[in-house]
Amino acid sequence: MRLAVGALAMLFHGQRLLLLFKWRLTVVQVLPAMWIWAAMLDLKLHVLHGASFHVLGGPVLIPIMAGVVAITAASCFLNAVFAFAITRPGPPEVRPAST
């Protein structure tokens, strides 16, 4: 019970820090969080409910694959910026973490 209370206290403290004081960190973390959410939603729709995948072929796959790769690369970059911003000493800053 103490661990659950401590976990909730840390969660709410972190949310307060992000939303009230350093809202730019929330903006940086939105794309990676939504990308993971979309991947899990797709997994839930196709794997857990027994639906089959639609087969796509031909040149339509090239822009789809390029888009997925670009969004994944951007998500990794933004996740790294978030990590560097919160691990530096002092208050979290986005601009120095992105360079």
PyMOL CGO cylinders between C-alpha atoms (Angstrom):
from pymol import cmd
from pymol.cgo import CYLINDER

trace = [
    CYLINDER, 0.00, 0.00, 0.00, 2.84, 2.39, 0.80, 0.3, 1, 1, 1, 1, 1, 1,
    CYLINDER, 2.84, 2.39, 0.80, 4.43, 1.75, -2.58, 0.3, 1, 1, 1, 1, 1, 1,
    CYLINDER, 4.43, 1.75, -2.58, 1.18, 2.59, -4.37, 0.3, 1, 1, 1, 1, 1, 1,
    CYLINDER, 1.18, 2.59, -4.37, 0.77, 5.81, -2.41, 0.3, 1, 1, 1, 1, 1, 1,
    CYLINDER, 0.77, 5.81, -2.41, 4.39, 6.77, -3.10, 0.3, 1, 1, 1, 1, 1, 1,
    CYLINDER, 4.39, 6.77, -3.10, 4.00, 5.99, -6.80, 0.3, 1, 1, 1, 1, 1, 1,
    CYLINDER, 4.00, 5.99, -6.80, 0.88, 8.14, -7.07, 0.3, 1, 1, 1, 1, 1, 1,
    CYLINDER, 0.88, 8.14, -7.07, 2.56, 10.98, -5.18, 0.3, 1, 1, 1, 1, 1, 1,
    CYLINDER, 2.56, 10.98, -5.18, 5.55, 10.88, -7.55, 0.3, 1, 1, 1, 1, 1, 1,
    CYLINDER, 5.55, 10.88, -7.55, 3.22, 10.75, -10.57, 0.3, 1, 1, 1, 1, 1, 1,
    CYLINDER, 3.22, 10.75, -10.57, 1.24, 13.79, -9.50, 0.3, 1, 1, 1, 1, 1, 1,
    CYLINDER, 1.24, 13.79, -9.50, 4.40, 15.70, -8.52, 0.3, 1, 1, 1, 1, 1, 1,
    CYLINDER, 4.40, 15.70, -8.52, 5.89, 15.01, -11.95, 0.3, 1, 1, 1, 1, 1, 1,
    CYLINDER, 5.89, 15.01, -11.95, 2.67, 16.00, -13.72, 0.3, 1, 1, 1, 1, 1, 1,
    CYLINDER, 2.67, 16.00, -13.72, 2.52, 19.24, -11.75, 0.3, 1, 1, 1, 1, 1, 1,
    CYLINDER, 2.52, 19.24, -11.75, 6.14, 19.99, -12.65, 0.3, 1, 1, 1, 1, 1, 1,
    CYLINDER, 6.14, 19.99, -12.65, 5.53, 19.36, -16.33, 0.3, 1, 1, 1, 1, 1, 1,
    CYLINDER, 5.53, 19.36, -16.33, 2.18, 21.09, -16.73, 0.3, 1, 1, 1, 1, 1, 1,
    CYLINDER, 2.18, 21.09, -16.73, 2.64, 24.14, -14.52, 0.3, 1, 1, 1, 1, 1, 1,
    CYLINDER, 2.64, 24.14, -14.52, 6.32, 24.97, -14.62, 0.3, 1, 1, 1, 1, 1, 1,
    CYLINDER, 6.32, 24.97, -14.62, 7.87, 23.39, -17.71, 0.3, 1, 1, 1, 1, 1, 1,
    CYLINDER, 7.87, 23.39, -17.71, 5.07, 22.98, -20.24, 0.3, 1, 1, 1, 1, 1, 1,
    CYLINDER, 5.07, 22.98, -20.24, 7.58, 22.89, -23.12, 0.3, 1, 1, 1, 1, 1, 1,
    CYLINDER, 7.58, 22.89, -23.12, 8.73, 19.46, -21.93, 0.3, 1, 1, 1, 1, 1, 1,
    CYLINDER, 8.73, 19.46, -21.93, 5.17, 18.23, -22.36, 0.3, 1, 1, 1, 1, 1, 1,
    CYLINDER, 5.17, 18.23, -22.36, 5.14, 19.51, -25.95, 0.3, 1, 1, 1, 1, 1, 1,
    CYLINDER, 5.14, 19.51, -25.95, 8.42, 17.67, -26.62, 0.3, 1, 1, 1, 1, 1, 1,
    CYLINDER, 8.42, 17.67, -26.62, 7.06, 14.40, -25.25, 0.3, 1, 1, 1, 1, 1, 1,
    CYLINDER, 7.06, 14.40, -25.25, 3.65, 14.44, -27.00, 0.3, 1, 1, 1, 1, 1, 1,
    CYLINDER, 3.65, 14.44, -27.00, 4.81, 12.91, -30.32, 0.3, 1, 1, 1, 1, 1, 1,
    CYLINDER, 4.81, 12.91, -30.32, 6.64, 9.92, -28.78, 0.3, 1, 1, 1, 1, 1, 1,
    CYLINDER, 6.64, 9.92, -28.78, 3.76, 9.25, -26.39, 0.3, 1, 1, 1, 1, 1, 1,
    CYLINDER, 3.76, 9.25, -26.39, 1.15, 9.40, -29.15, 0.3, 1, 1, 1, 1, 1, 1,
    CYLINDER, 1.15, 9.40, -29.15, 3.27, 7.21, -31.43, 0.3, 1, 1, 1, 1, 1, 1,
    CYLINDER, 3.27, 7.21, -31.43, 3.52, 4.52, -28.74, 0.3, 1, 1, 1, 1, 1, 1,
    CYLINDER, 3.52, 4.52, -28.74, -0.20, 4.86, -28.08, 0.3, 1, 1, 1, 1, 1, 1,
    CYLINDER, -0.20, 4.86, -28.08, -0.99, 4.45, -31.79, 0.3, 1, 1, 1, 1, 1, 1,
    CYLINDER, -0.99, 4.45, -31.79, 1.21, 1.35, -32.00, 0.3, 1, 1, 1, 1, 1, 1,
    CYLINDER, 1.21, 1.35, -32.00, -0.53, -0.19, -29.02, 0.3, 1, 1, 1, 1, 1, 1,
    CYLINDER, -0.53, -0.19, -29.02, -3.95, 0.70, -30.41, 0.3, 1, 1, 1, 1, 1, 1,
    CYLINDER, -3.95, 0.70, -30.41, -3.05, -0.99, -33.69, 0.3, 1, 1, 1, 1, 1, 1,
    CYLINDER, -3.05, -0.99, -33.69, -1.81, -4.03, -31.77, 0.3, 1, 1, 1, 1, 1, 1,
    CYLINDER, -1.81, -4.03, -31.77, -5.04, -4.19, -29.80, 0.3, 1, 1, 1, 1, 1, 1,
    CYLINDER, -5.04, -4.19, -29.80, -7.20, -3.90, -32.91, 0.3, 1, 1, 1, 1, 1, 1,
    CYLINDER, -7.20, -3.90, -32.91, -5.42, -6.52, -34.98, 0.3, 1, 1, 1, 1, 1, 1,
    CYLINDER, -5.42, -6.52, -34.98, -4.00, -9.02, -32.51, 0.3, 1, 1, 1, 1, 1, 1,
    CYLINDER, -4.00, -9.02, -32.51, -6.37, -9.07, -29.57, 0.3, 1, 1, 1, 1, 1, 1,
    CYLINDER, -6.37, -9.07, -29.57, -9.63, -8.97, -31.51, 0.3, 1, 1, 1, 1, 1, 1,
    CYLINDER, -9.63, -8.97, -31.51, -8.67, -11.52, -34.14, 0.3, 1, 1, 1, 1, 1, 1,
    CYLINDER, -8.67, -11.52, -34.14, -8.96, -9.25, -37.18, 0.3, 1, 1, 1, 1, 1, 1,
    CYLINDER, -8.96, -9.25, -37.18, -6.73, -10.08, -40.13, 0.3, 1, 1, 1, 1, 1, 1,
    CYLINDER, -6.73, -10.08, -40.13, -4.37, -7.64, -41.80, 0.3, 1, 1, 1, 1, 1, 1,
    CYLINDER, -4.37, -7.64, -41.80, -5.22, -6.20, -45.20, 0.3, 1, 1, 1, 1, 1, 1,
    CYLINDER, -5.22, -6.20, -45.20, -2.50, -6.97, -47.72, 0.3, 1, 1, 1, 1, 1, 1,
    CYLINDER, -2.50, -6.97, -47.72, -1.02, -3.94, -49.43, 0.3, 1, 1, 1, 1, 1, 1,
    CYLINDER, -1.02, -3.94, -49.43, 1.46, -4.12, -52.22, 0.3, 1, 1, 1, 1, 1, 1,
    CYLINDER, 1.46, -4.12, -52.22, 3.24, -2.15, -54.86, 0.3, 1, 1, 1, 1, 1, 1,
    CYLINDER, 3.24, -2.15, -54.86, 4.47, 1.42, -54.80, 0.3, 1, 1, 1, 1, 1, 1,
    CYLINDER, 4.47, 1.42, -54.80, 1.91, 2.52, -52.20, 0.3, 1, 1, 1, 1, 1, 1,
    CYLINDER, 1.91, 2.52, -52.20, 4.13, 0.96, -49.52, 0.3, 1, 1, 1, 1, 1, 1,
    CYLINDER, 4.13, 0.96, -49.52, 7.09, 3.26, -50.21, 0.3, 1, 1, 1, 1, 1, 1,
    CYLINDER, 7.09, 3.26, -50.21, 5.53, 6.52, -48.88, 0.3, 1, 1, 1, 1, 1, 1,
    CYLINDER, 5.53, 6.52, -48.88, 3.87, 4.65, -46.02, 0.3, 1, 1, 1, 1, 1, 1,
    CYLINDER, 3.87, 4.65, -46.02, 7.18, 3.13, -44.97, 0.3, 1, 1, 1, 1, 1, 1,
    CYLINDER, 7.18, 3.13, -44.97, 9.00, 6.46, -45.36, 0.3, 1, 1, 1, 1, 1, 1,
    CYLINDER, 9.00, 6.46, -45.36, 6.40, 8.15, -43.17, 0.3, 1, 1, 1, 1, 1, 1,
    CYLINDER, 6.40, 8.15, -43.17, 6.65, 5.51, -40.47, 0.3, 1, 1, 1, 1, 1, 1,
    CYLINDER, 6.65, 5.51, -40.47, 10.46, 5.76, -40.48, 0.3, 1, 1, 1, 1, 1, 1,
    CYLINDER, 10.46, 5.76, -40.48, 10.35, 9.59, -40.31, 0.3, 1, 1, 1, 1, 1, 1,
    CYLINDER, 10.35, 9.59, -40.31, 7.88, 9.64, -37.42, 0.3, 1, 1, 1, 1, 1, 1,
    CYLINDER, 7.88, 9.64, -37.42, 9.84, 6.98, -35.55, 0.3, 1, 1, 1, 1, 1, 1,
    CYLINDER, 9.84, 6.98, -35.55, 13.12, 8.90, -35.99, 0.3, 1, 1, 1, 1, 1, 1,
    CYLINDER, 13.12, 8.90, -35.99, 11.46, 12.12, -34.80, 0.3, 1, 1, 1, 1, 1, 1,
    CYLINDER, 11.46, 12.12, -34.80, 10.03, 10.29, -31.79, 0.3, 1, 1, 1, 1, 1, 1,
    CYLINDER, 10.03, 10.29, -31.79, 13.45, 8.92, -30.84, 0.3, 1, 1, 1, 1, 1, 1,
    CYLINDER, 13.45, 8.92, -30.84, 15.00, 12.39, -31.16, 0.3, 1, 1, 1, 1, 1, 1,
    CYLINDER, 15.00, 12.39, -31.16, 12.29, 14.02, -29.04, 0.3, 1, 1, 1, 1, 1, 1,
    CYLINDER, 12.29, 14.02, -29.04, 12.53, 11.28, -26.44, 0.3, 1, 1, 1, 1, 1, 1,
    CYLINDER, 12.53, 11.28, -26.44, 16.28, 11.89, -26.18, 0.3, 1, 1, 1, 1, 1, 1,
    CYLINDER, 16.28, 11.89, -26.18, 15.74, 15.66, -25.87, 0.3, 1, 1, 1, 1, 1, 1,
    CYLINDER, 15.74, 15.66, -25.87, 13.27, 15.03, -23.05, 0.3, 1, 1, 1, 1, 1, 1,
    CYLINDER, 13.27, 15.03, -23.05, 15.75, 12.75, -21.28, 0.3, 1, 1, 1, 1, 1, 1,
    CYLINDER, 15.75, 12.75, -21.28, 18.61, 15.24, -21.59, 0.3, 1, 1, 1, 1, 1, 1,
    CYLINDER, 18.61, 15.24, -21.59, 16.37, 18.09, -20.42, 0.3, 1, 1, 1, 1, 1, 1,
    CYLINDER, 16.37, 18.09, -20.42, 15.37, 16.41, -17.19, 0.3, 1, 1, 1, 1, 1, 1,
    CYLINDER, 15.37, 16.41, -17.19, 18.78, 14.90, -16.34, 0.3, 1, 1, 1, 1, 1, 1,
    CYLINDER, 18.78, 14.90, -16.34, 20.80, 18.11, -16.51, 0.3, 1, 1, 1, 1, 1, 1,
    CYLINDER, 20.80, 18.11, -16.51, 21.48, 19.85, -13.21, 0.3, 1, 1, 1, 1, 1, 1,
    CYLINDER, 21.48, 19.85, -13.21, 19.23, 22.77, -12.46, 0.3, 1, 1, 1, 1, 1, 1,
    CYLINDER, 19.23, 22.77, -12.46, 15.77, 23.41, -13.85, 0.3, 1, 1, 1, 1, 1, 1,
    CYLINDER, 15.77, 23.41, -13.85, 14.84, 21.47, -17.00, 0.3, 1, 1, 1, 1, 1, 1,
    CYLINDER, 14.84, 21.47, -17.00, 15.45, 23.42, -20.22, 0.3, 1, 1, 1, 1, 1, 1,
    CYLINDER, 15.45, 23.42, -20.22, 14.53, 22.22, -23.71, 0.3, 1, 1, 1, 1, 1, 1,
    CYLINDER, 14.53, 22.22, -23.71, 16.81, 24.43, -25.84, 0.3, 1, 1, 1, 1, 1, 1,
    CYLINDER, 16.81, 24.43, -25.84, 20.18, 23.33, -24.33, 0.3, 1, 1, 1, 1, 1, 1,
    CYLINDER, 20.18, 23.33, -24.33, 19.05, 19.70, -24.35, 0.3, 1, 1, 1, 1, 1, 1,
    CYLINDER, 19.05, 19.70, -24.35, 18.34, 19.75, -28.09, 0.3, 1, 1, 1, 1, 1, 1,
    CYLINDER, 18.34, 19.75, -28.09, 21.84, 20.85, -29.10, 0.3, 1, 1, 1, 1, 1, 1,
]
cmd.load_cgo(trace, "trace")
